[in-house]
Amino acid sequence: MSKTCLVTGAFGFSGSVLIRELLKNGNKVIGTDIKSRLEDNKQIELRKTIGLEINHPNLTLIDADITNKESINSLFSKISKIDIVYHTASLYSYKAKLKDLRRINVEGTKNLVNALPKEISQFIHWSTCGVLGKPVKRGSKANIPFTEKSDSPKNMPESANSPKNTYIVNEYSVSKWEQE
């Protein structure tokens, strides 16, 4: 059964691939990203290289900025129905300052969640494996799945305001941990 899906970060890599696949499966998709990306010819050409049909009849692109509450409210006022929200939008940078990462990745997500219409049946949040930290083990035990006993932010107390005693190795991953 066809769904109407909202994809934030539409012109990011994950968002673009996700939109392509949702369209292939017969869904209607509303893609949103900041205006400068949606209007950038280089970005449009990049989306085409991965097989995203920008002019697909089931794709509507609407500019919105998750860091701006009015922009998010305006986005939802333009859409009559959404079944599922796929939130892939984030600042993905290992060079960005933590305050900028938090503004987009944490506060932007809060803005989006607070503006969601009540009838949405699913909210799917994209994150990063970086929130689990860097495995300490090497050799044949490297890359094994984390458990509740592993050092990771997932086993920190809820009152923790940062992933202390973990192996999160960069500020991008810290912002994504806080976003979750």
C-alpha positions, 0 to 999 in steps of 0.5 A, a space after each residue: 500500500 502506497 504511503 506518503 513519506 516526508 524525508 528531511 535532508 532530501 539532498 543529502 546522500 542518505 536522504 537521496 537514496 532513501 527517496 529513490 527507493 521509496 519512489 521505486 516502491 510506489 510511495 509518494 514522497 515529500 523531500 525537504 532540505 534547505 533552499 540553497 541545496 534544493 536550488 543548487 545545480 551541482 546538487 541536482 546533478 549529484 542526485 541524478 547520478 545516483 538515479 534520483 529522478 528529480 521530476 518524478 510525478 510522486 516527488 514534491 520538493 519543499 525547502 525548509 530549515 529544521 533550525 527555524 521553527 517557523 520554516 518547519 511550521 510552514 512546511 507542515 502547513 503545505 502538506 495535507 497528509 503524511 504517514 511516515 517521517 524519515 528524519 535524515 537531515 543533519 550537519 555531517 562534518 568532523 570539522 564543524 564546531 560542537 555548537 553548530 552541530 548541536 544547533 542543527 542536529 539536536 535543536 533542529 530535531 527538537 523543532 521537527 519533533 515538536 511540529 509533527 502533526 499528531 496523525 503521523 504513524 511513524 517517525 524514523 530517525 537516522 543516526 550514526 554508528 558513531 554514537 556507539 563509540 569506538 570499539 576497544 577490542 582489536 583482532 578477531 573480537 573487533 567489530 563485534 556487536 555492542 551489548 548492555 555491558 559494553 562501554 557505550 552511551 547506550 548504557 549511560 544513566 538517563 541523567 548523563 548530559 554527555 557520553 562520559 567514559 565512552 569511546 565516542 571519538 568526535 564531536 559529530 558523534 557526540 551531537 548525534 548521541 545527544 540528538 537521540 
